[in-house]
């Protein structure tokens, strides 16, 4: 039955989706804090950054890139270096997966968006 089928990765059983859905909203919501230079608020979301970064753990190069950005953001925030935080945060959230996630409709009113779209296309 399994001839020719590709083996499923035991490490990829929804962890990526859970990491994105659980922690991306918190990290993306820091835009105003980053712009205002609120280092205390950014440092308060360190765990969210760390857990969101696990989204890329199955790809060594991507995981290293995102881990370096996350560590850089935290180091700069601890040092109160607002410009570095802003630059690194913008690189972090501009990652294609996060950028696409940020453009999704909010989950709490998805049905409203869906109804509006289907009504206008008929």
Beta strands, then each sheet from edge to edge (+ up, - down):
end
